[in-house]
Every structure is written in structure tokens, then in C-alpha cells.
Amino acid sequence: MVRTASTMLPLGTLAPDFSLCDPEGKVVSLADFDGAAALLVAFLCNHCPYVKHIADHFAQLARQYQPRGVAIVGINSNDYRMFPDDSPEKMRDEIVRRGYTFPYLVDASQEVAKAYRAACTPDFFLFDRQRRLFYRGQMDSSRPGNDLPITGADLRRALDAVLEDRPAPEEQWPSLGCNIKWKPGNEPEYFR
């Protein structure tokens, strides 16, 4: 396990387009969320201890913010041939186990992760109504083994601000987690 931090994509960046399938083969695209007040894109996976640490709380957070107009999508960009626990079949199990109420999509080419400059799991990107990047980074400061409670404080602060048309939080800290498991030879320049 390689501990990796977010790249901290510049605020104001337009949400990169995507069109990906969920484990059942249903295509979900960026345009599907056009009417939402905000869009939260979360790069997740099944096997990473950092994701496992926050997954249940994140699922709960999603259930709280979706009715308020936040569209949420999870994306798994890991090379599931090398890491079979992240396969679409196992993603089906994860959706049920965690109670995910948002699409959880397969980025088999890893091109969407590269477009977002996603580096780790979990990695969060919150976009405003115009789909400009409003927040990126950690859910909160809790990590496996550091004994800090999982609150989602940083992500919740950003979500509340974007929904209330307030400025983005000035202090934004990188997420920290397992590196995205790139296919051999497919690693982006920011990973090397």
C-alpha cells in the first residue's frame, strides 16, 4: 500500500466530461447531473483500507445531501485485473454492503481518473452549479489508526457552503489514501 495525497486540482476547473458504466452496464454521464445544485465526484475502490475506513460514513453523508440537491457519483479507476477485489462483480457487493445510493462506476480505461488528476482513494471533487471545482481534498482528518473520529467535517463544510452560495472554504487539505492502481505503463505523469 502506497500512501498517496490528492493532486489538488486548481479550484475553478470545469468538471471533466465522463461517460462510464456501472457494474450492471448502465451508462452514466456527466450530463445526467445537469439539473443538480452541486456534483460530488468521489474516486473510490473496494479494497483500500482508507476507503473502508470512511465508506459507511460516506454512504450516510450521501443519503443526507442527495435530497438537498447534491448529485454524487463514485468512480473506481483501479486496475481490477491486478486487484480483483475491485472488479465490477465485487463493486455490486460493495454497493449493497455500504448502502450506496449513488452510481458507482467503472473507469476501466483510467482516462477519467487522469482527466480529474485523481491520485488516491478516496479522492473527492466537489463542483458548483456551473460545474466549476469548488472543493477538493479530504473528507476529514480521520485515517485508519489515528483514532480521530470520522465526521466528514471538511467535506460537509464545503457541501453546505456550495449549497448556500457561500465562498469555498479557504483551507482545503489533500485527501490521503492508497494510490490508484494504474495499469502497467498507464501511470500519469503526476504519479511518476
C-alpha positions in Angstrom: 0.0 0.0 0.0 1.5 3.3 -1.1 0.2 6.4 0.9 -0.6 9.0 -1.7 -2.1 12.5 -1.4 -4.5 14.3 -3.7 -3.0 16.4 -6.5 -5.3 19.4 -5.5 -6.6 20.2 -9.0 -7.0 24.0 -9.3 -10.2 25.5 -8.0 -12.5 26.8 -10.7 -11.5 23.9 -13.1 -14.5 22.8 -15.1 -15.7 19.2 -14.4 -14.1 16.9 -17.0 -16.7 15.0 -19.0 -17.2 11.3 -18.5 -19.4 8.5 -19.7 -18.9 5.3 -17.7 -20.8 2.1 -16.9 -22.0 0.9 -13.6 -21.4 -2.8 -12.7 -24.7 -3.7 -14.4 -23.7 -2.0 -17.7 -25.9 1.1 -17.3 -24.1 4.2 -18.8 -23.9 7.3 -16.6 -22.5 10.5 -17.9 -21.7 14.0 -16.5 -24.7 15.4 -18.4 -27.0 13.2 -16.4 -26.5 15.5 -13.4 -27.1 18.8 -15.3 -30.0 19.8 -13.0 -28.2 19.3 -9.7 -27.2 22.2 -7.5 -23.8 20.6 -7.0 -21.9 17.5 -8.1 -19.6 15.5 -5.9 -17.3 13.1 -7.7 -15.6 10.5 -5.4 -12.8 8.2 -6.6 -13.3 5.1 -4.5 -12.5 1.4 -4.6 -13.4 -1.7 -2.6 -10.1 -2.9 -1.1 -8.3 0.2 0.1 -8.1 0.5 3.9 -8.6 4.3 3.7 -11.9 3.8 1.7 -13.0 1.0 4.0 -12.4 3.4 7.0 -14.8 6.1 5.7 -17.2 4.1 3.4 -20.1 3.7 5.8 -19.9 7.3 6.9 -19.6 8.5 3.3 -22.7 6.5 2.3 -24.6 8.2 5.2 -23.3 11.6 4.1 -24.6 10.9 0.6 -28.0 10.0 1.9 -28.1 13.3 3.8 -27.0 15.5 0.9 -28.7 14.0 -2.1 -32.2 15.2 -1.0 -30.6 18.7 -0.7 -29.7 18.7 -4.4 -26.2 17.3 -4.4 -25.6 14.7 -7.2 -23.0 12.2 -6.1 -21.1 9.7 -8.2 -18.4 7.2 -7.2 -15.8 6.1 -9.7 -13.5 3.1 -9.4 -10.4 3.5 -11.6 -8.3 0.7 -10.2 -6.8 -2.0 -12.4 -9.2 -4.7 -11.4 -7.4 -7.4 -13.4 -4.4 -7.0 -11.0 -6.7 -6.2 -8.0 -9.8 -8.5 -8.4 -11.3 -7.2 -5.2 -12.1 -4.0 -7.2 -13.8 -5.9 -10.1 -17.3 -4.9 -11.2 -18.7 -8.0 -9.6 -17.2 -7.1 -6.3 -18.4 -3.5 -6.8 -22.0 -4.9 -6.9 -21.4 -6.4 -3.4 -19.9 -3.1 -2.1 -22.9 -1.1 -3.3 -25.2 -3.4 -1.3 -22.9 -3.7 1.7 -22.4 0.0 2.1 -25.9 1.1 1.0 -24.6 3.4 -1.7 -27.5 5.4 -3.1 -25.3 6.9 -5.9 -23.9 5.4 -9.1 -20.7 3.6 -8.6 -18.9 3.5 -12.0 -16.1 1.5 -13.6 -13.3 3.6 -15.2 -11.7 0.6 -17.0 -9.5 2.8 -19.2 -8.5 5.0 -16.3 -8.9 8.1 -18.6 -11.4 9.7 -16.3 -9.1 9.4 -13.3 -6.4 11.1 -15.4 -8.8 13.9 -16.5 -9.6 14.7 -12.9 -5.9 14.2 -11.9 -7.2 11.7 -9.2 -4.3 10.2 -7.4 -5.7 8.2 -4.4 -8.7 6.5 -2.9 -10.7 8.2 -1.5 -10.3 11.4 -3.6 -13.1 13.9 -3.5 -14.0 16.7 -6.1 -17.0 19.0 -5.4 -18.3 21.1 -8.3 -20.8 24.0 -8.1 -23.9 24.5 -10.2 -21.7 25.7 -13.1 -19.6 22.6 -12.6 -16.5 24.6 -11.6 -14.4 23.0 -8.9 -15.3 24.3 -5.5 -13.6 21.9 -3.2 -11.1 19.0 -3.5 -9.4 17.0 -0.9 -10.1 15.1 2.3 -13.4 14.2 3.8 -11.9 14.9 7.3 -8.7 14.2 9.2 -9.6 10.7 10.3 -7.3 8.0 8.9 -7.0 4.3 9.8 -5.2 4.0 13.1 -5.1 7.7 14.0 -8.0 7.4 16.4 -9.7 10.6 15.2 -13.5 10.3 14.8 -14.9 10.1 11.3 -17.1 13.3 11.0 -16.9 14.3 7.3 -16.3 17.8 8.7 -14.3 19.2 5.8 -16.5 17.8 3.1 -19.7 18.8 4.9 -18.4 22.3 5.3 -17.8 22.6 1.6 -21.1 21.0 0.7 -23.0 23.4 3.0 -21.1 26.3 1.5 -21.8 25.4 -2.1 -25.5 24.8 -1.4 -25.8 28.1 0.4 -23.9 30.1 -2.3 -21.1 31.0 0.2 -17.4 31.1 -0.8 -15.4 28.0 -1.0 -13.6 27.0 2.2 -10.2 28.8 2.2 -8.4 25.9 3.9 -8.5 22.7 1.8 -6.3 19.8 2.7 -5.4 16.9 0.4 -7.1 13.6 0.8 -4.7 10.8 1.7 -5.2 7.2 0.8 -4.0 4.3 -1.4 -2.6 5.3 -4.8 -4.9 4.5 -7.7 -3.8 1.1 -9.0 -2.7 2.1 -12.5 -2.3 -0.4 -15.3 1.4 -1.1 -16.0 2.6 1.6 -18.4 -0.6 3.7 -17.9 0.6 5.8 -15.0 0.0 9.5 -15.5 2.9 12.0 -15.3 1.7 13.3 -11.9 2.1 9.8 -10.4 5.7 9.2 -11.5 
